[in-house]
C-alpha cells in the first residue's frame, strides 16, 4: 500500500491539495535533498537529506521523519569555521489557512506550535527544517580535540571568554527561534 517515496531536490515546497482532500490517516512519503539551506546569518546547512512522511490528520498534516547533513559552525574557542555532521528527528504539524472543501479561511490559533499551509495549498518545509537543524546543533561548538584554543590576547584567562562566547551564541539561537515564532 505504501508507494515509493517521491523525490524533492533543492526545493522545499510541496503541493498538498490532494492529500488534504483525502481521509485522516492517508500518507505521502518524500525523500528531500538540498545542496544547502540557510540557517541564519553566516550559518548554513549543506548536503541536507530528509526522509519524510506526511500524514493527513484531522486539522492538517503531520510531518514526521529524520534529517541529516552538515552544518558550518564557528568554534567558540578559536573562532575558526568548521563543518560538523548533524542528524535529528522531525515531528511537526502544518495547518491549512484555507479549508480545502469550502474554500473559506480557517481560524488558526496564532500562538500554537504549528506551521502554515498557504492559500494555494503549498506546504513549505524550509522554516520547519531550519528550526529542527538549529536544535540539533551544539550550543557551544568546538572545532575538535586539536583546537588551537584562544588567541594570545586571552592568555591567562581561558575560562571567562569561553563562557561569554557560549552564552552569546545561546542567546542568538533563542532570539532566532523567538523571531520565527513571531512571524507565524
Ligand atoms: Zn577551535
Boltz pocket constraint, residues with backbone or C-beta under 6 A from the ligand:
constraints:
  - pocket:
      binder: B
      contacts: [[A, 75], [A, 76], [A, 77], [A, 78], [A, 79], [A, 80], [A, 142], [A, 143], [A, 144], [A, 147], [A, 148], [A, 149]]
      max_distance: 6.0
